Amino acid sequence: MALIATMAPASAAETAPDPVKLANLVRQDCGSCHGLTLKGGLGKPLTAEQLGPWDRDQLVHIILDGIPGTPMPPWRPLLSELDARWIADRLKQGNLP
């Protein structure tokens, strides 16, 4: 119970994702490896079709923690879990603004 009480303020303090900032980050930073159109490059395509087999939690984990032994870096130092969820949802839906 004490753990829940100590976690609540941190969750409430998280800010809502900034769609403009995150869409720009995905296109520029993710696009540098996954292709500027996100259809593939050094990294795999980030299209809805390519990401179909992955669930949101798996994608959030990859975004935040990277893939050891590959060029995919961890973005946890720069993104919150809410940010990663927003990105995963938009990529899976194929509707990045």
SULJO-V811611 format. One record per backbone hydrogen bond with DSSP energy under -0.5 kcal/mol. CO is the residue of the C=O (numbers start at 1). NH is the residue of the N-H. If there is no record, write none. Layout:
{{CO NH} {CO NH}}
This chain:
{{1 5} {2 6} {3 7} {4 8} {5 9} {6 10} {7 11} {8 12} {9 13} {10 14} {11 14} {17 19} {18 22} {19 23} {20 24} {21 25} {22 26} {23 27} {24 28} {25 29} {25 30} {26 31} {28 32} {30 33} {30 34} {31 35} {33 42} {33 43} {34 40} {35 38} {38 46} {43 41} {47 51} {48 52} {49 52} {51 54} {55 59} {56 60} {57 61} {58 62} {59 63} {60 64} {61 65} {62 66} {63 75} {64 76} {67 70} {71 73} {72 67} {75 78} {75 79} {80 84} {81 85} {82 86} {83 87} {84 88} {85 89} {86 90} {87 91} {88 92} {89 93} {90 94} {90 95}}
